[in-house]
Amino acid sequence: MGLTDIAPLPQITGLTAPADRSKKGRYLSFNEIAALIDAAEREHMRDLLILALGTGARVGVLCGIEGAYIHSDLASST
């Protein structure tokens, strides 16, 4: 099993957020985060997802990271 034993997330319908929803949105619950990680079918996508969730970085920034910026021995980047 994955990180949690929860039911699959429901299908999302519609193209825009409901009008009564806060502009800021909401935070993901720990169960939702676990479900996202569990749903990642490829290891590199799971790693990118964990990096995005852990740092709060935007997807475009994460996709632009080059190998020279990663220091695996220090578990950090520059």
N, C-alpha and C positions, 0 to 999 in steps of 0.2 A: 504494500500500500504506500501511498505518498505521505506527505507531511501530516495530513489530517484525513480523517474518514468522513468527509462531508459529501453531500449530494452535489451533482454538477450545478454550475451556475445557470440560471435561467437565460433563455435567449433574449437578446436585447433588440427591441424593435424601435422604429422611428429614426429620424435623421438628426433631430435636435433635442436638446435637454428640455424638460418640462418648464413652462413659463414660471411656475411657482418655486423652482429650485434656486437656491442661493447661487450667486455668480461664482463664488469661491469653490463651490462643490463640497465634497466631503472627503475624509480620509478613509483609506481602505482598512477593513478590520483585519486582524491577524489571520482569521480563517480565509478571507478573500485573498490575502497575500499568499498564503500557503497553497490555495487552489490555483492561483496563477503560476506559481513555481511548479507545482505538480503537472500542470497542463503543458508546460514547455516540453515539446517532443524531442528537441535536439539539445545536446549539452551546451553548445555555444550560445543558443538562445536563452537557456536557463541562466548561464553565467552573466549574460548581458542584462537580463531581467533583475537578477540579484544585485548587480552593480548599480543599475538605475534606481532600484528601490532603496538601496543602502546609502546612496550618495545624494539622491534628489536631482542628479544632473539631467539635462535635457537629452532626448534621444539623438539629436544632431551632433551634440558634443561627444557623446559616447561613441557614436559611429565614426567620428573623426580621430579617435585615439589611435596613435601609431605605436608599434612595438617598442620603439626607442623611448617612449614615455613611461613604459611599465618597468618597474623594478621588482621582479618577483621575489628576490631575496629579502626585500624590505616590506613587501606587501603594500606598496604605495606607488603613486605616480607623480610625475612632475609636469 
